[in-house]
C-alpha cells in the first residue's frame, strides 16, 4: 500500500500542490489534515507505526510530520524494520 501525507503548515507548499504531487506518484491512500491537532498527530503516528512490509509513505518533506527528532528517529527505524 502506498500512503501519501498532506499537511497544512507554513513551511510546506499549499495542500492542493502537495495532493497533486502525491496523487501523481500513485498513492493508494491520501491522508490529509487541514487542521492538525495533537489527536490527529497521534492517529497519524499510530497508522505509520503499523505499516507492513512493502508499504510506502510519501511526504513533501519530513517537516510534514511535525515531530520531534526523537519521534522521527523512531519512525524512520520502524520504516526500515518494515
Secondary structure, DSSP 8 states (H G I E B T S, - for coil): -EEEEEE--TTS--HHHHHHHHHHTT-SEEEEESS--HHHHHHHHHHHHT--TT-EEE-S-GGGG---HHHHHHHHHHHHH-
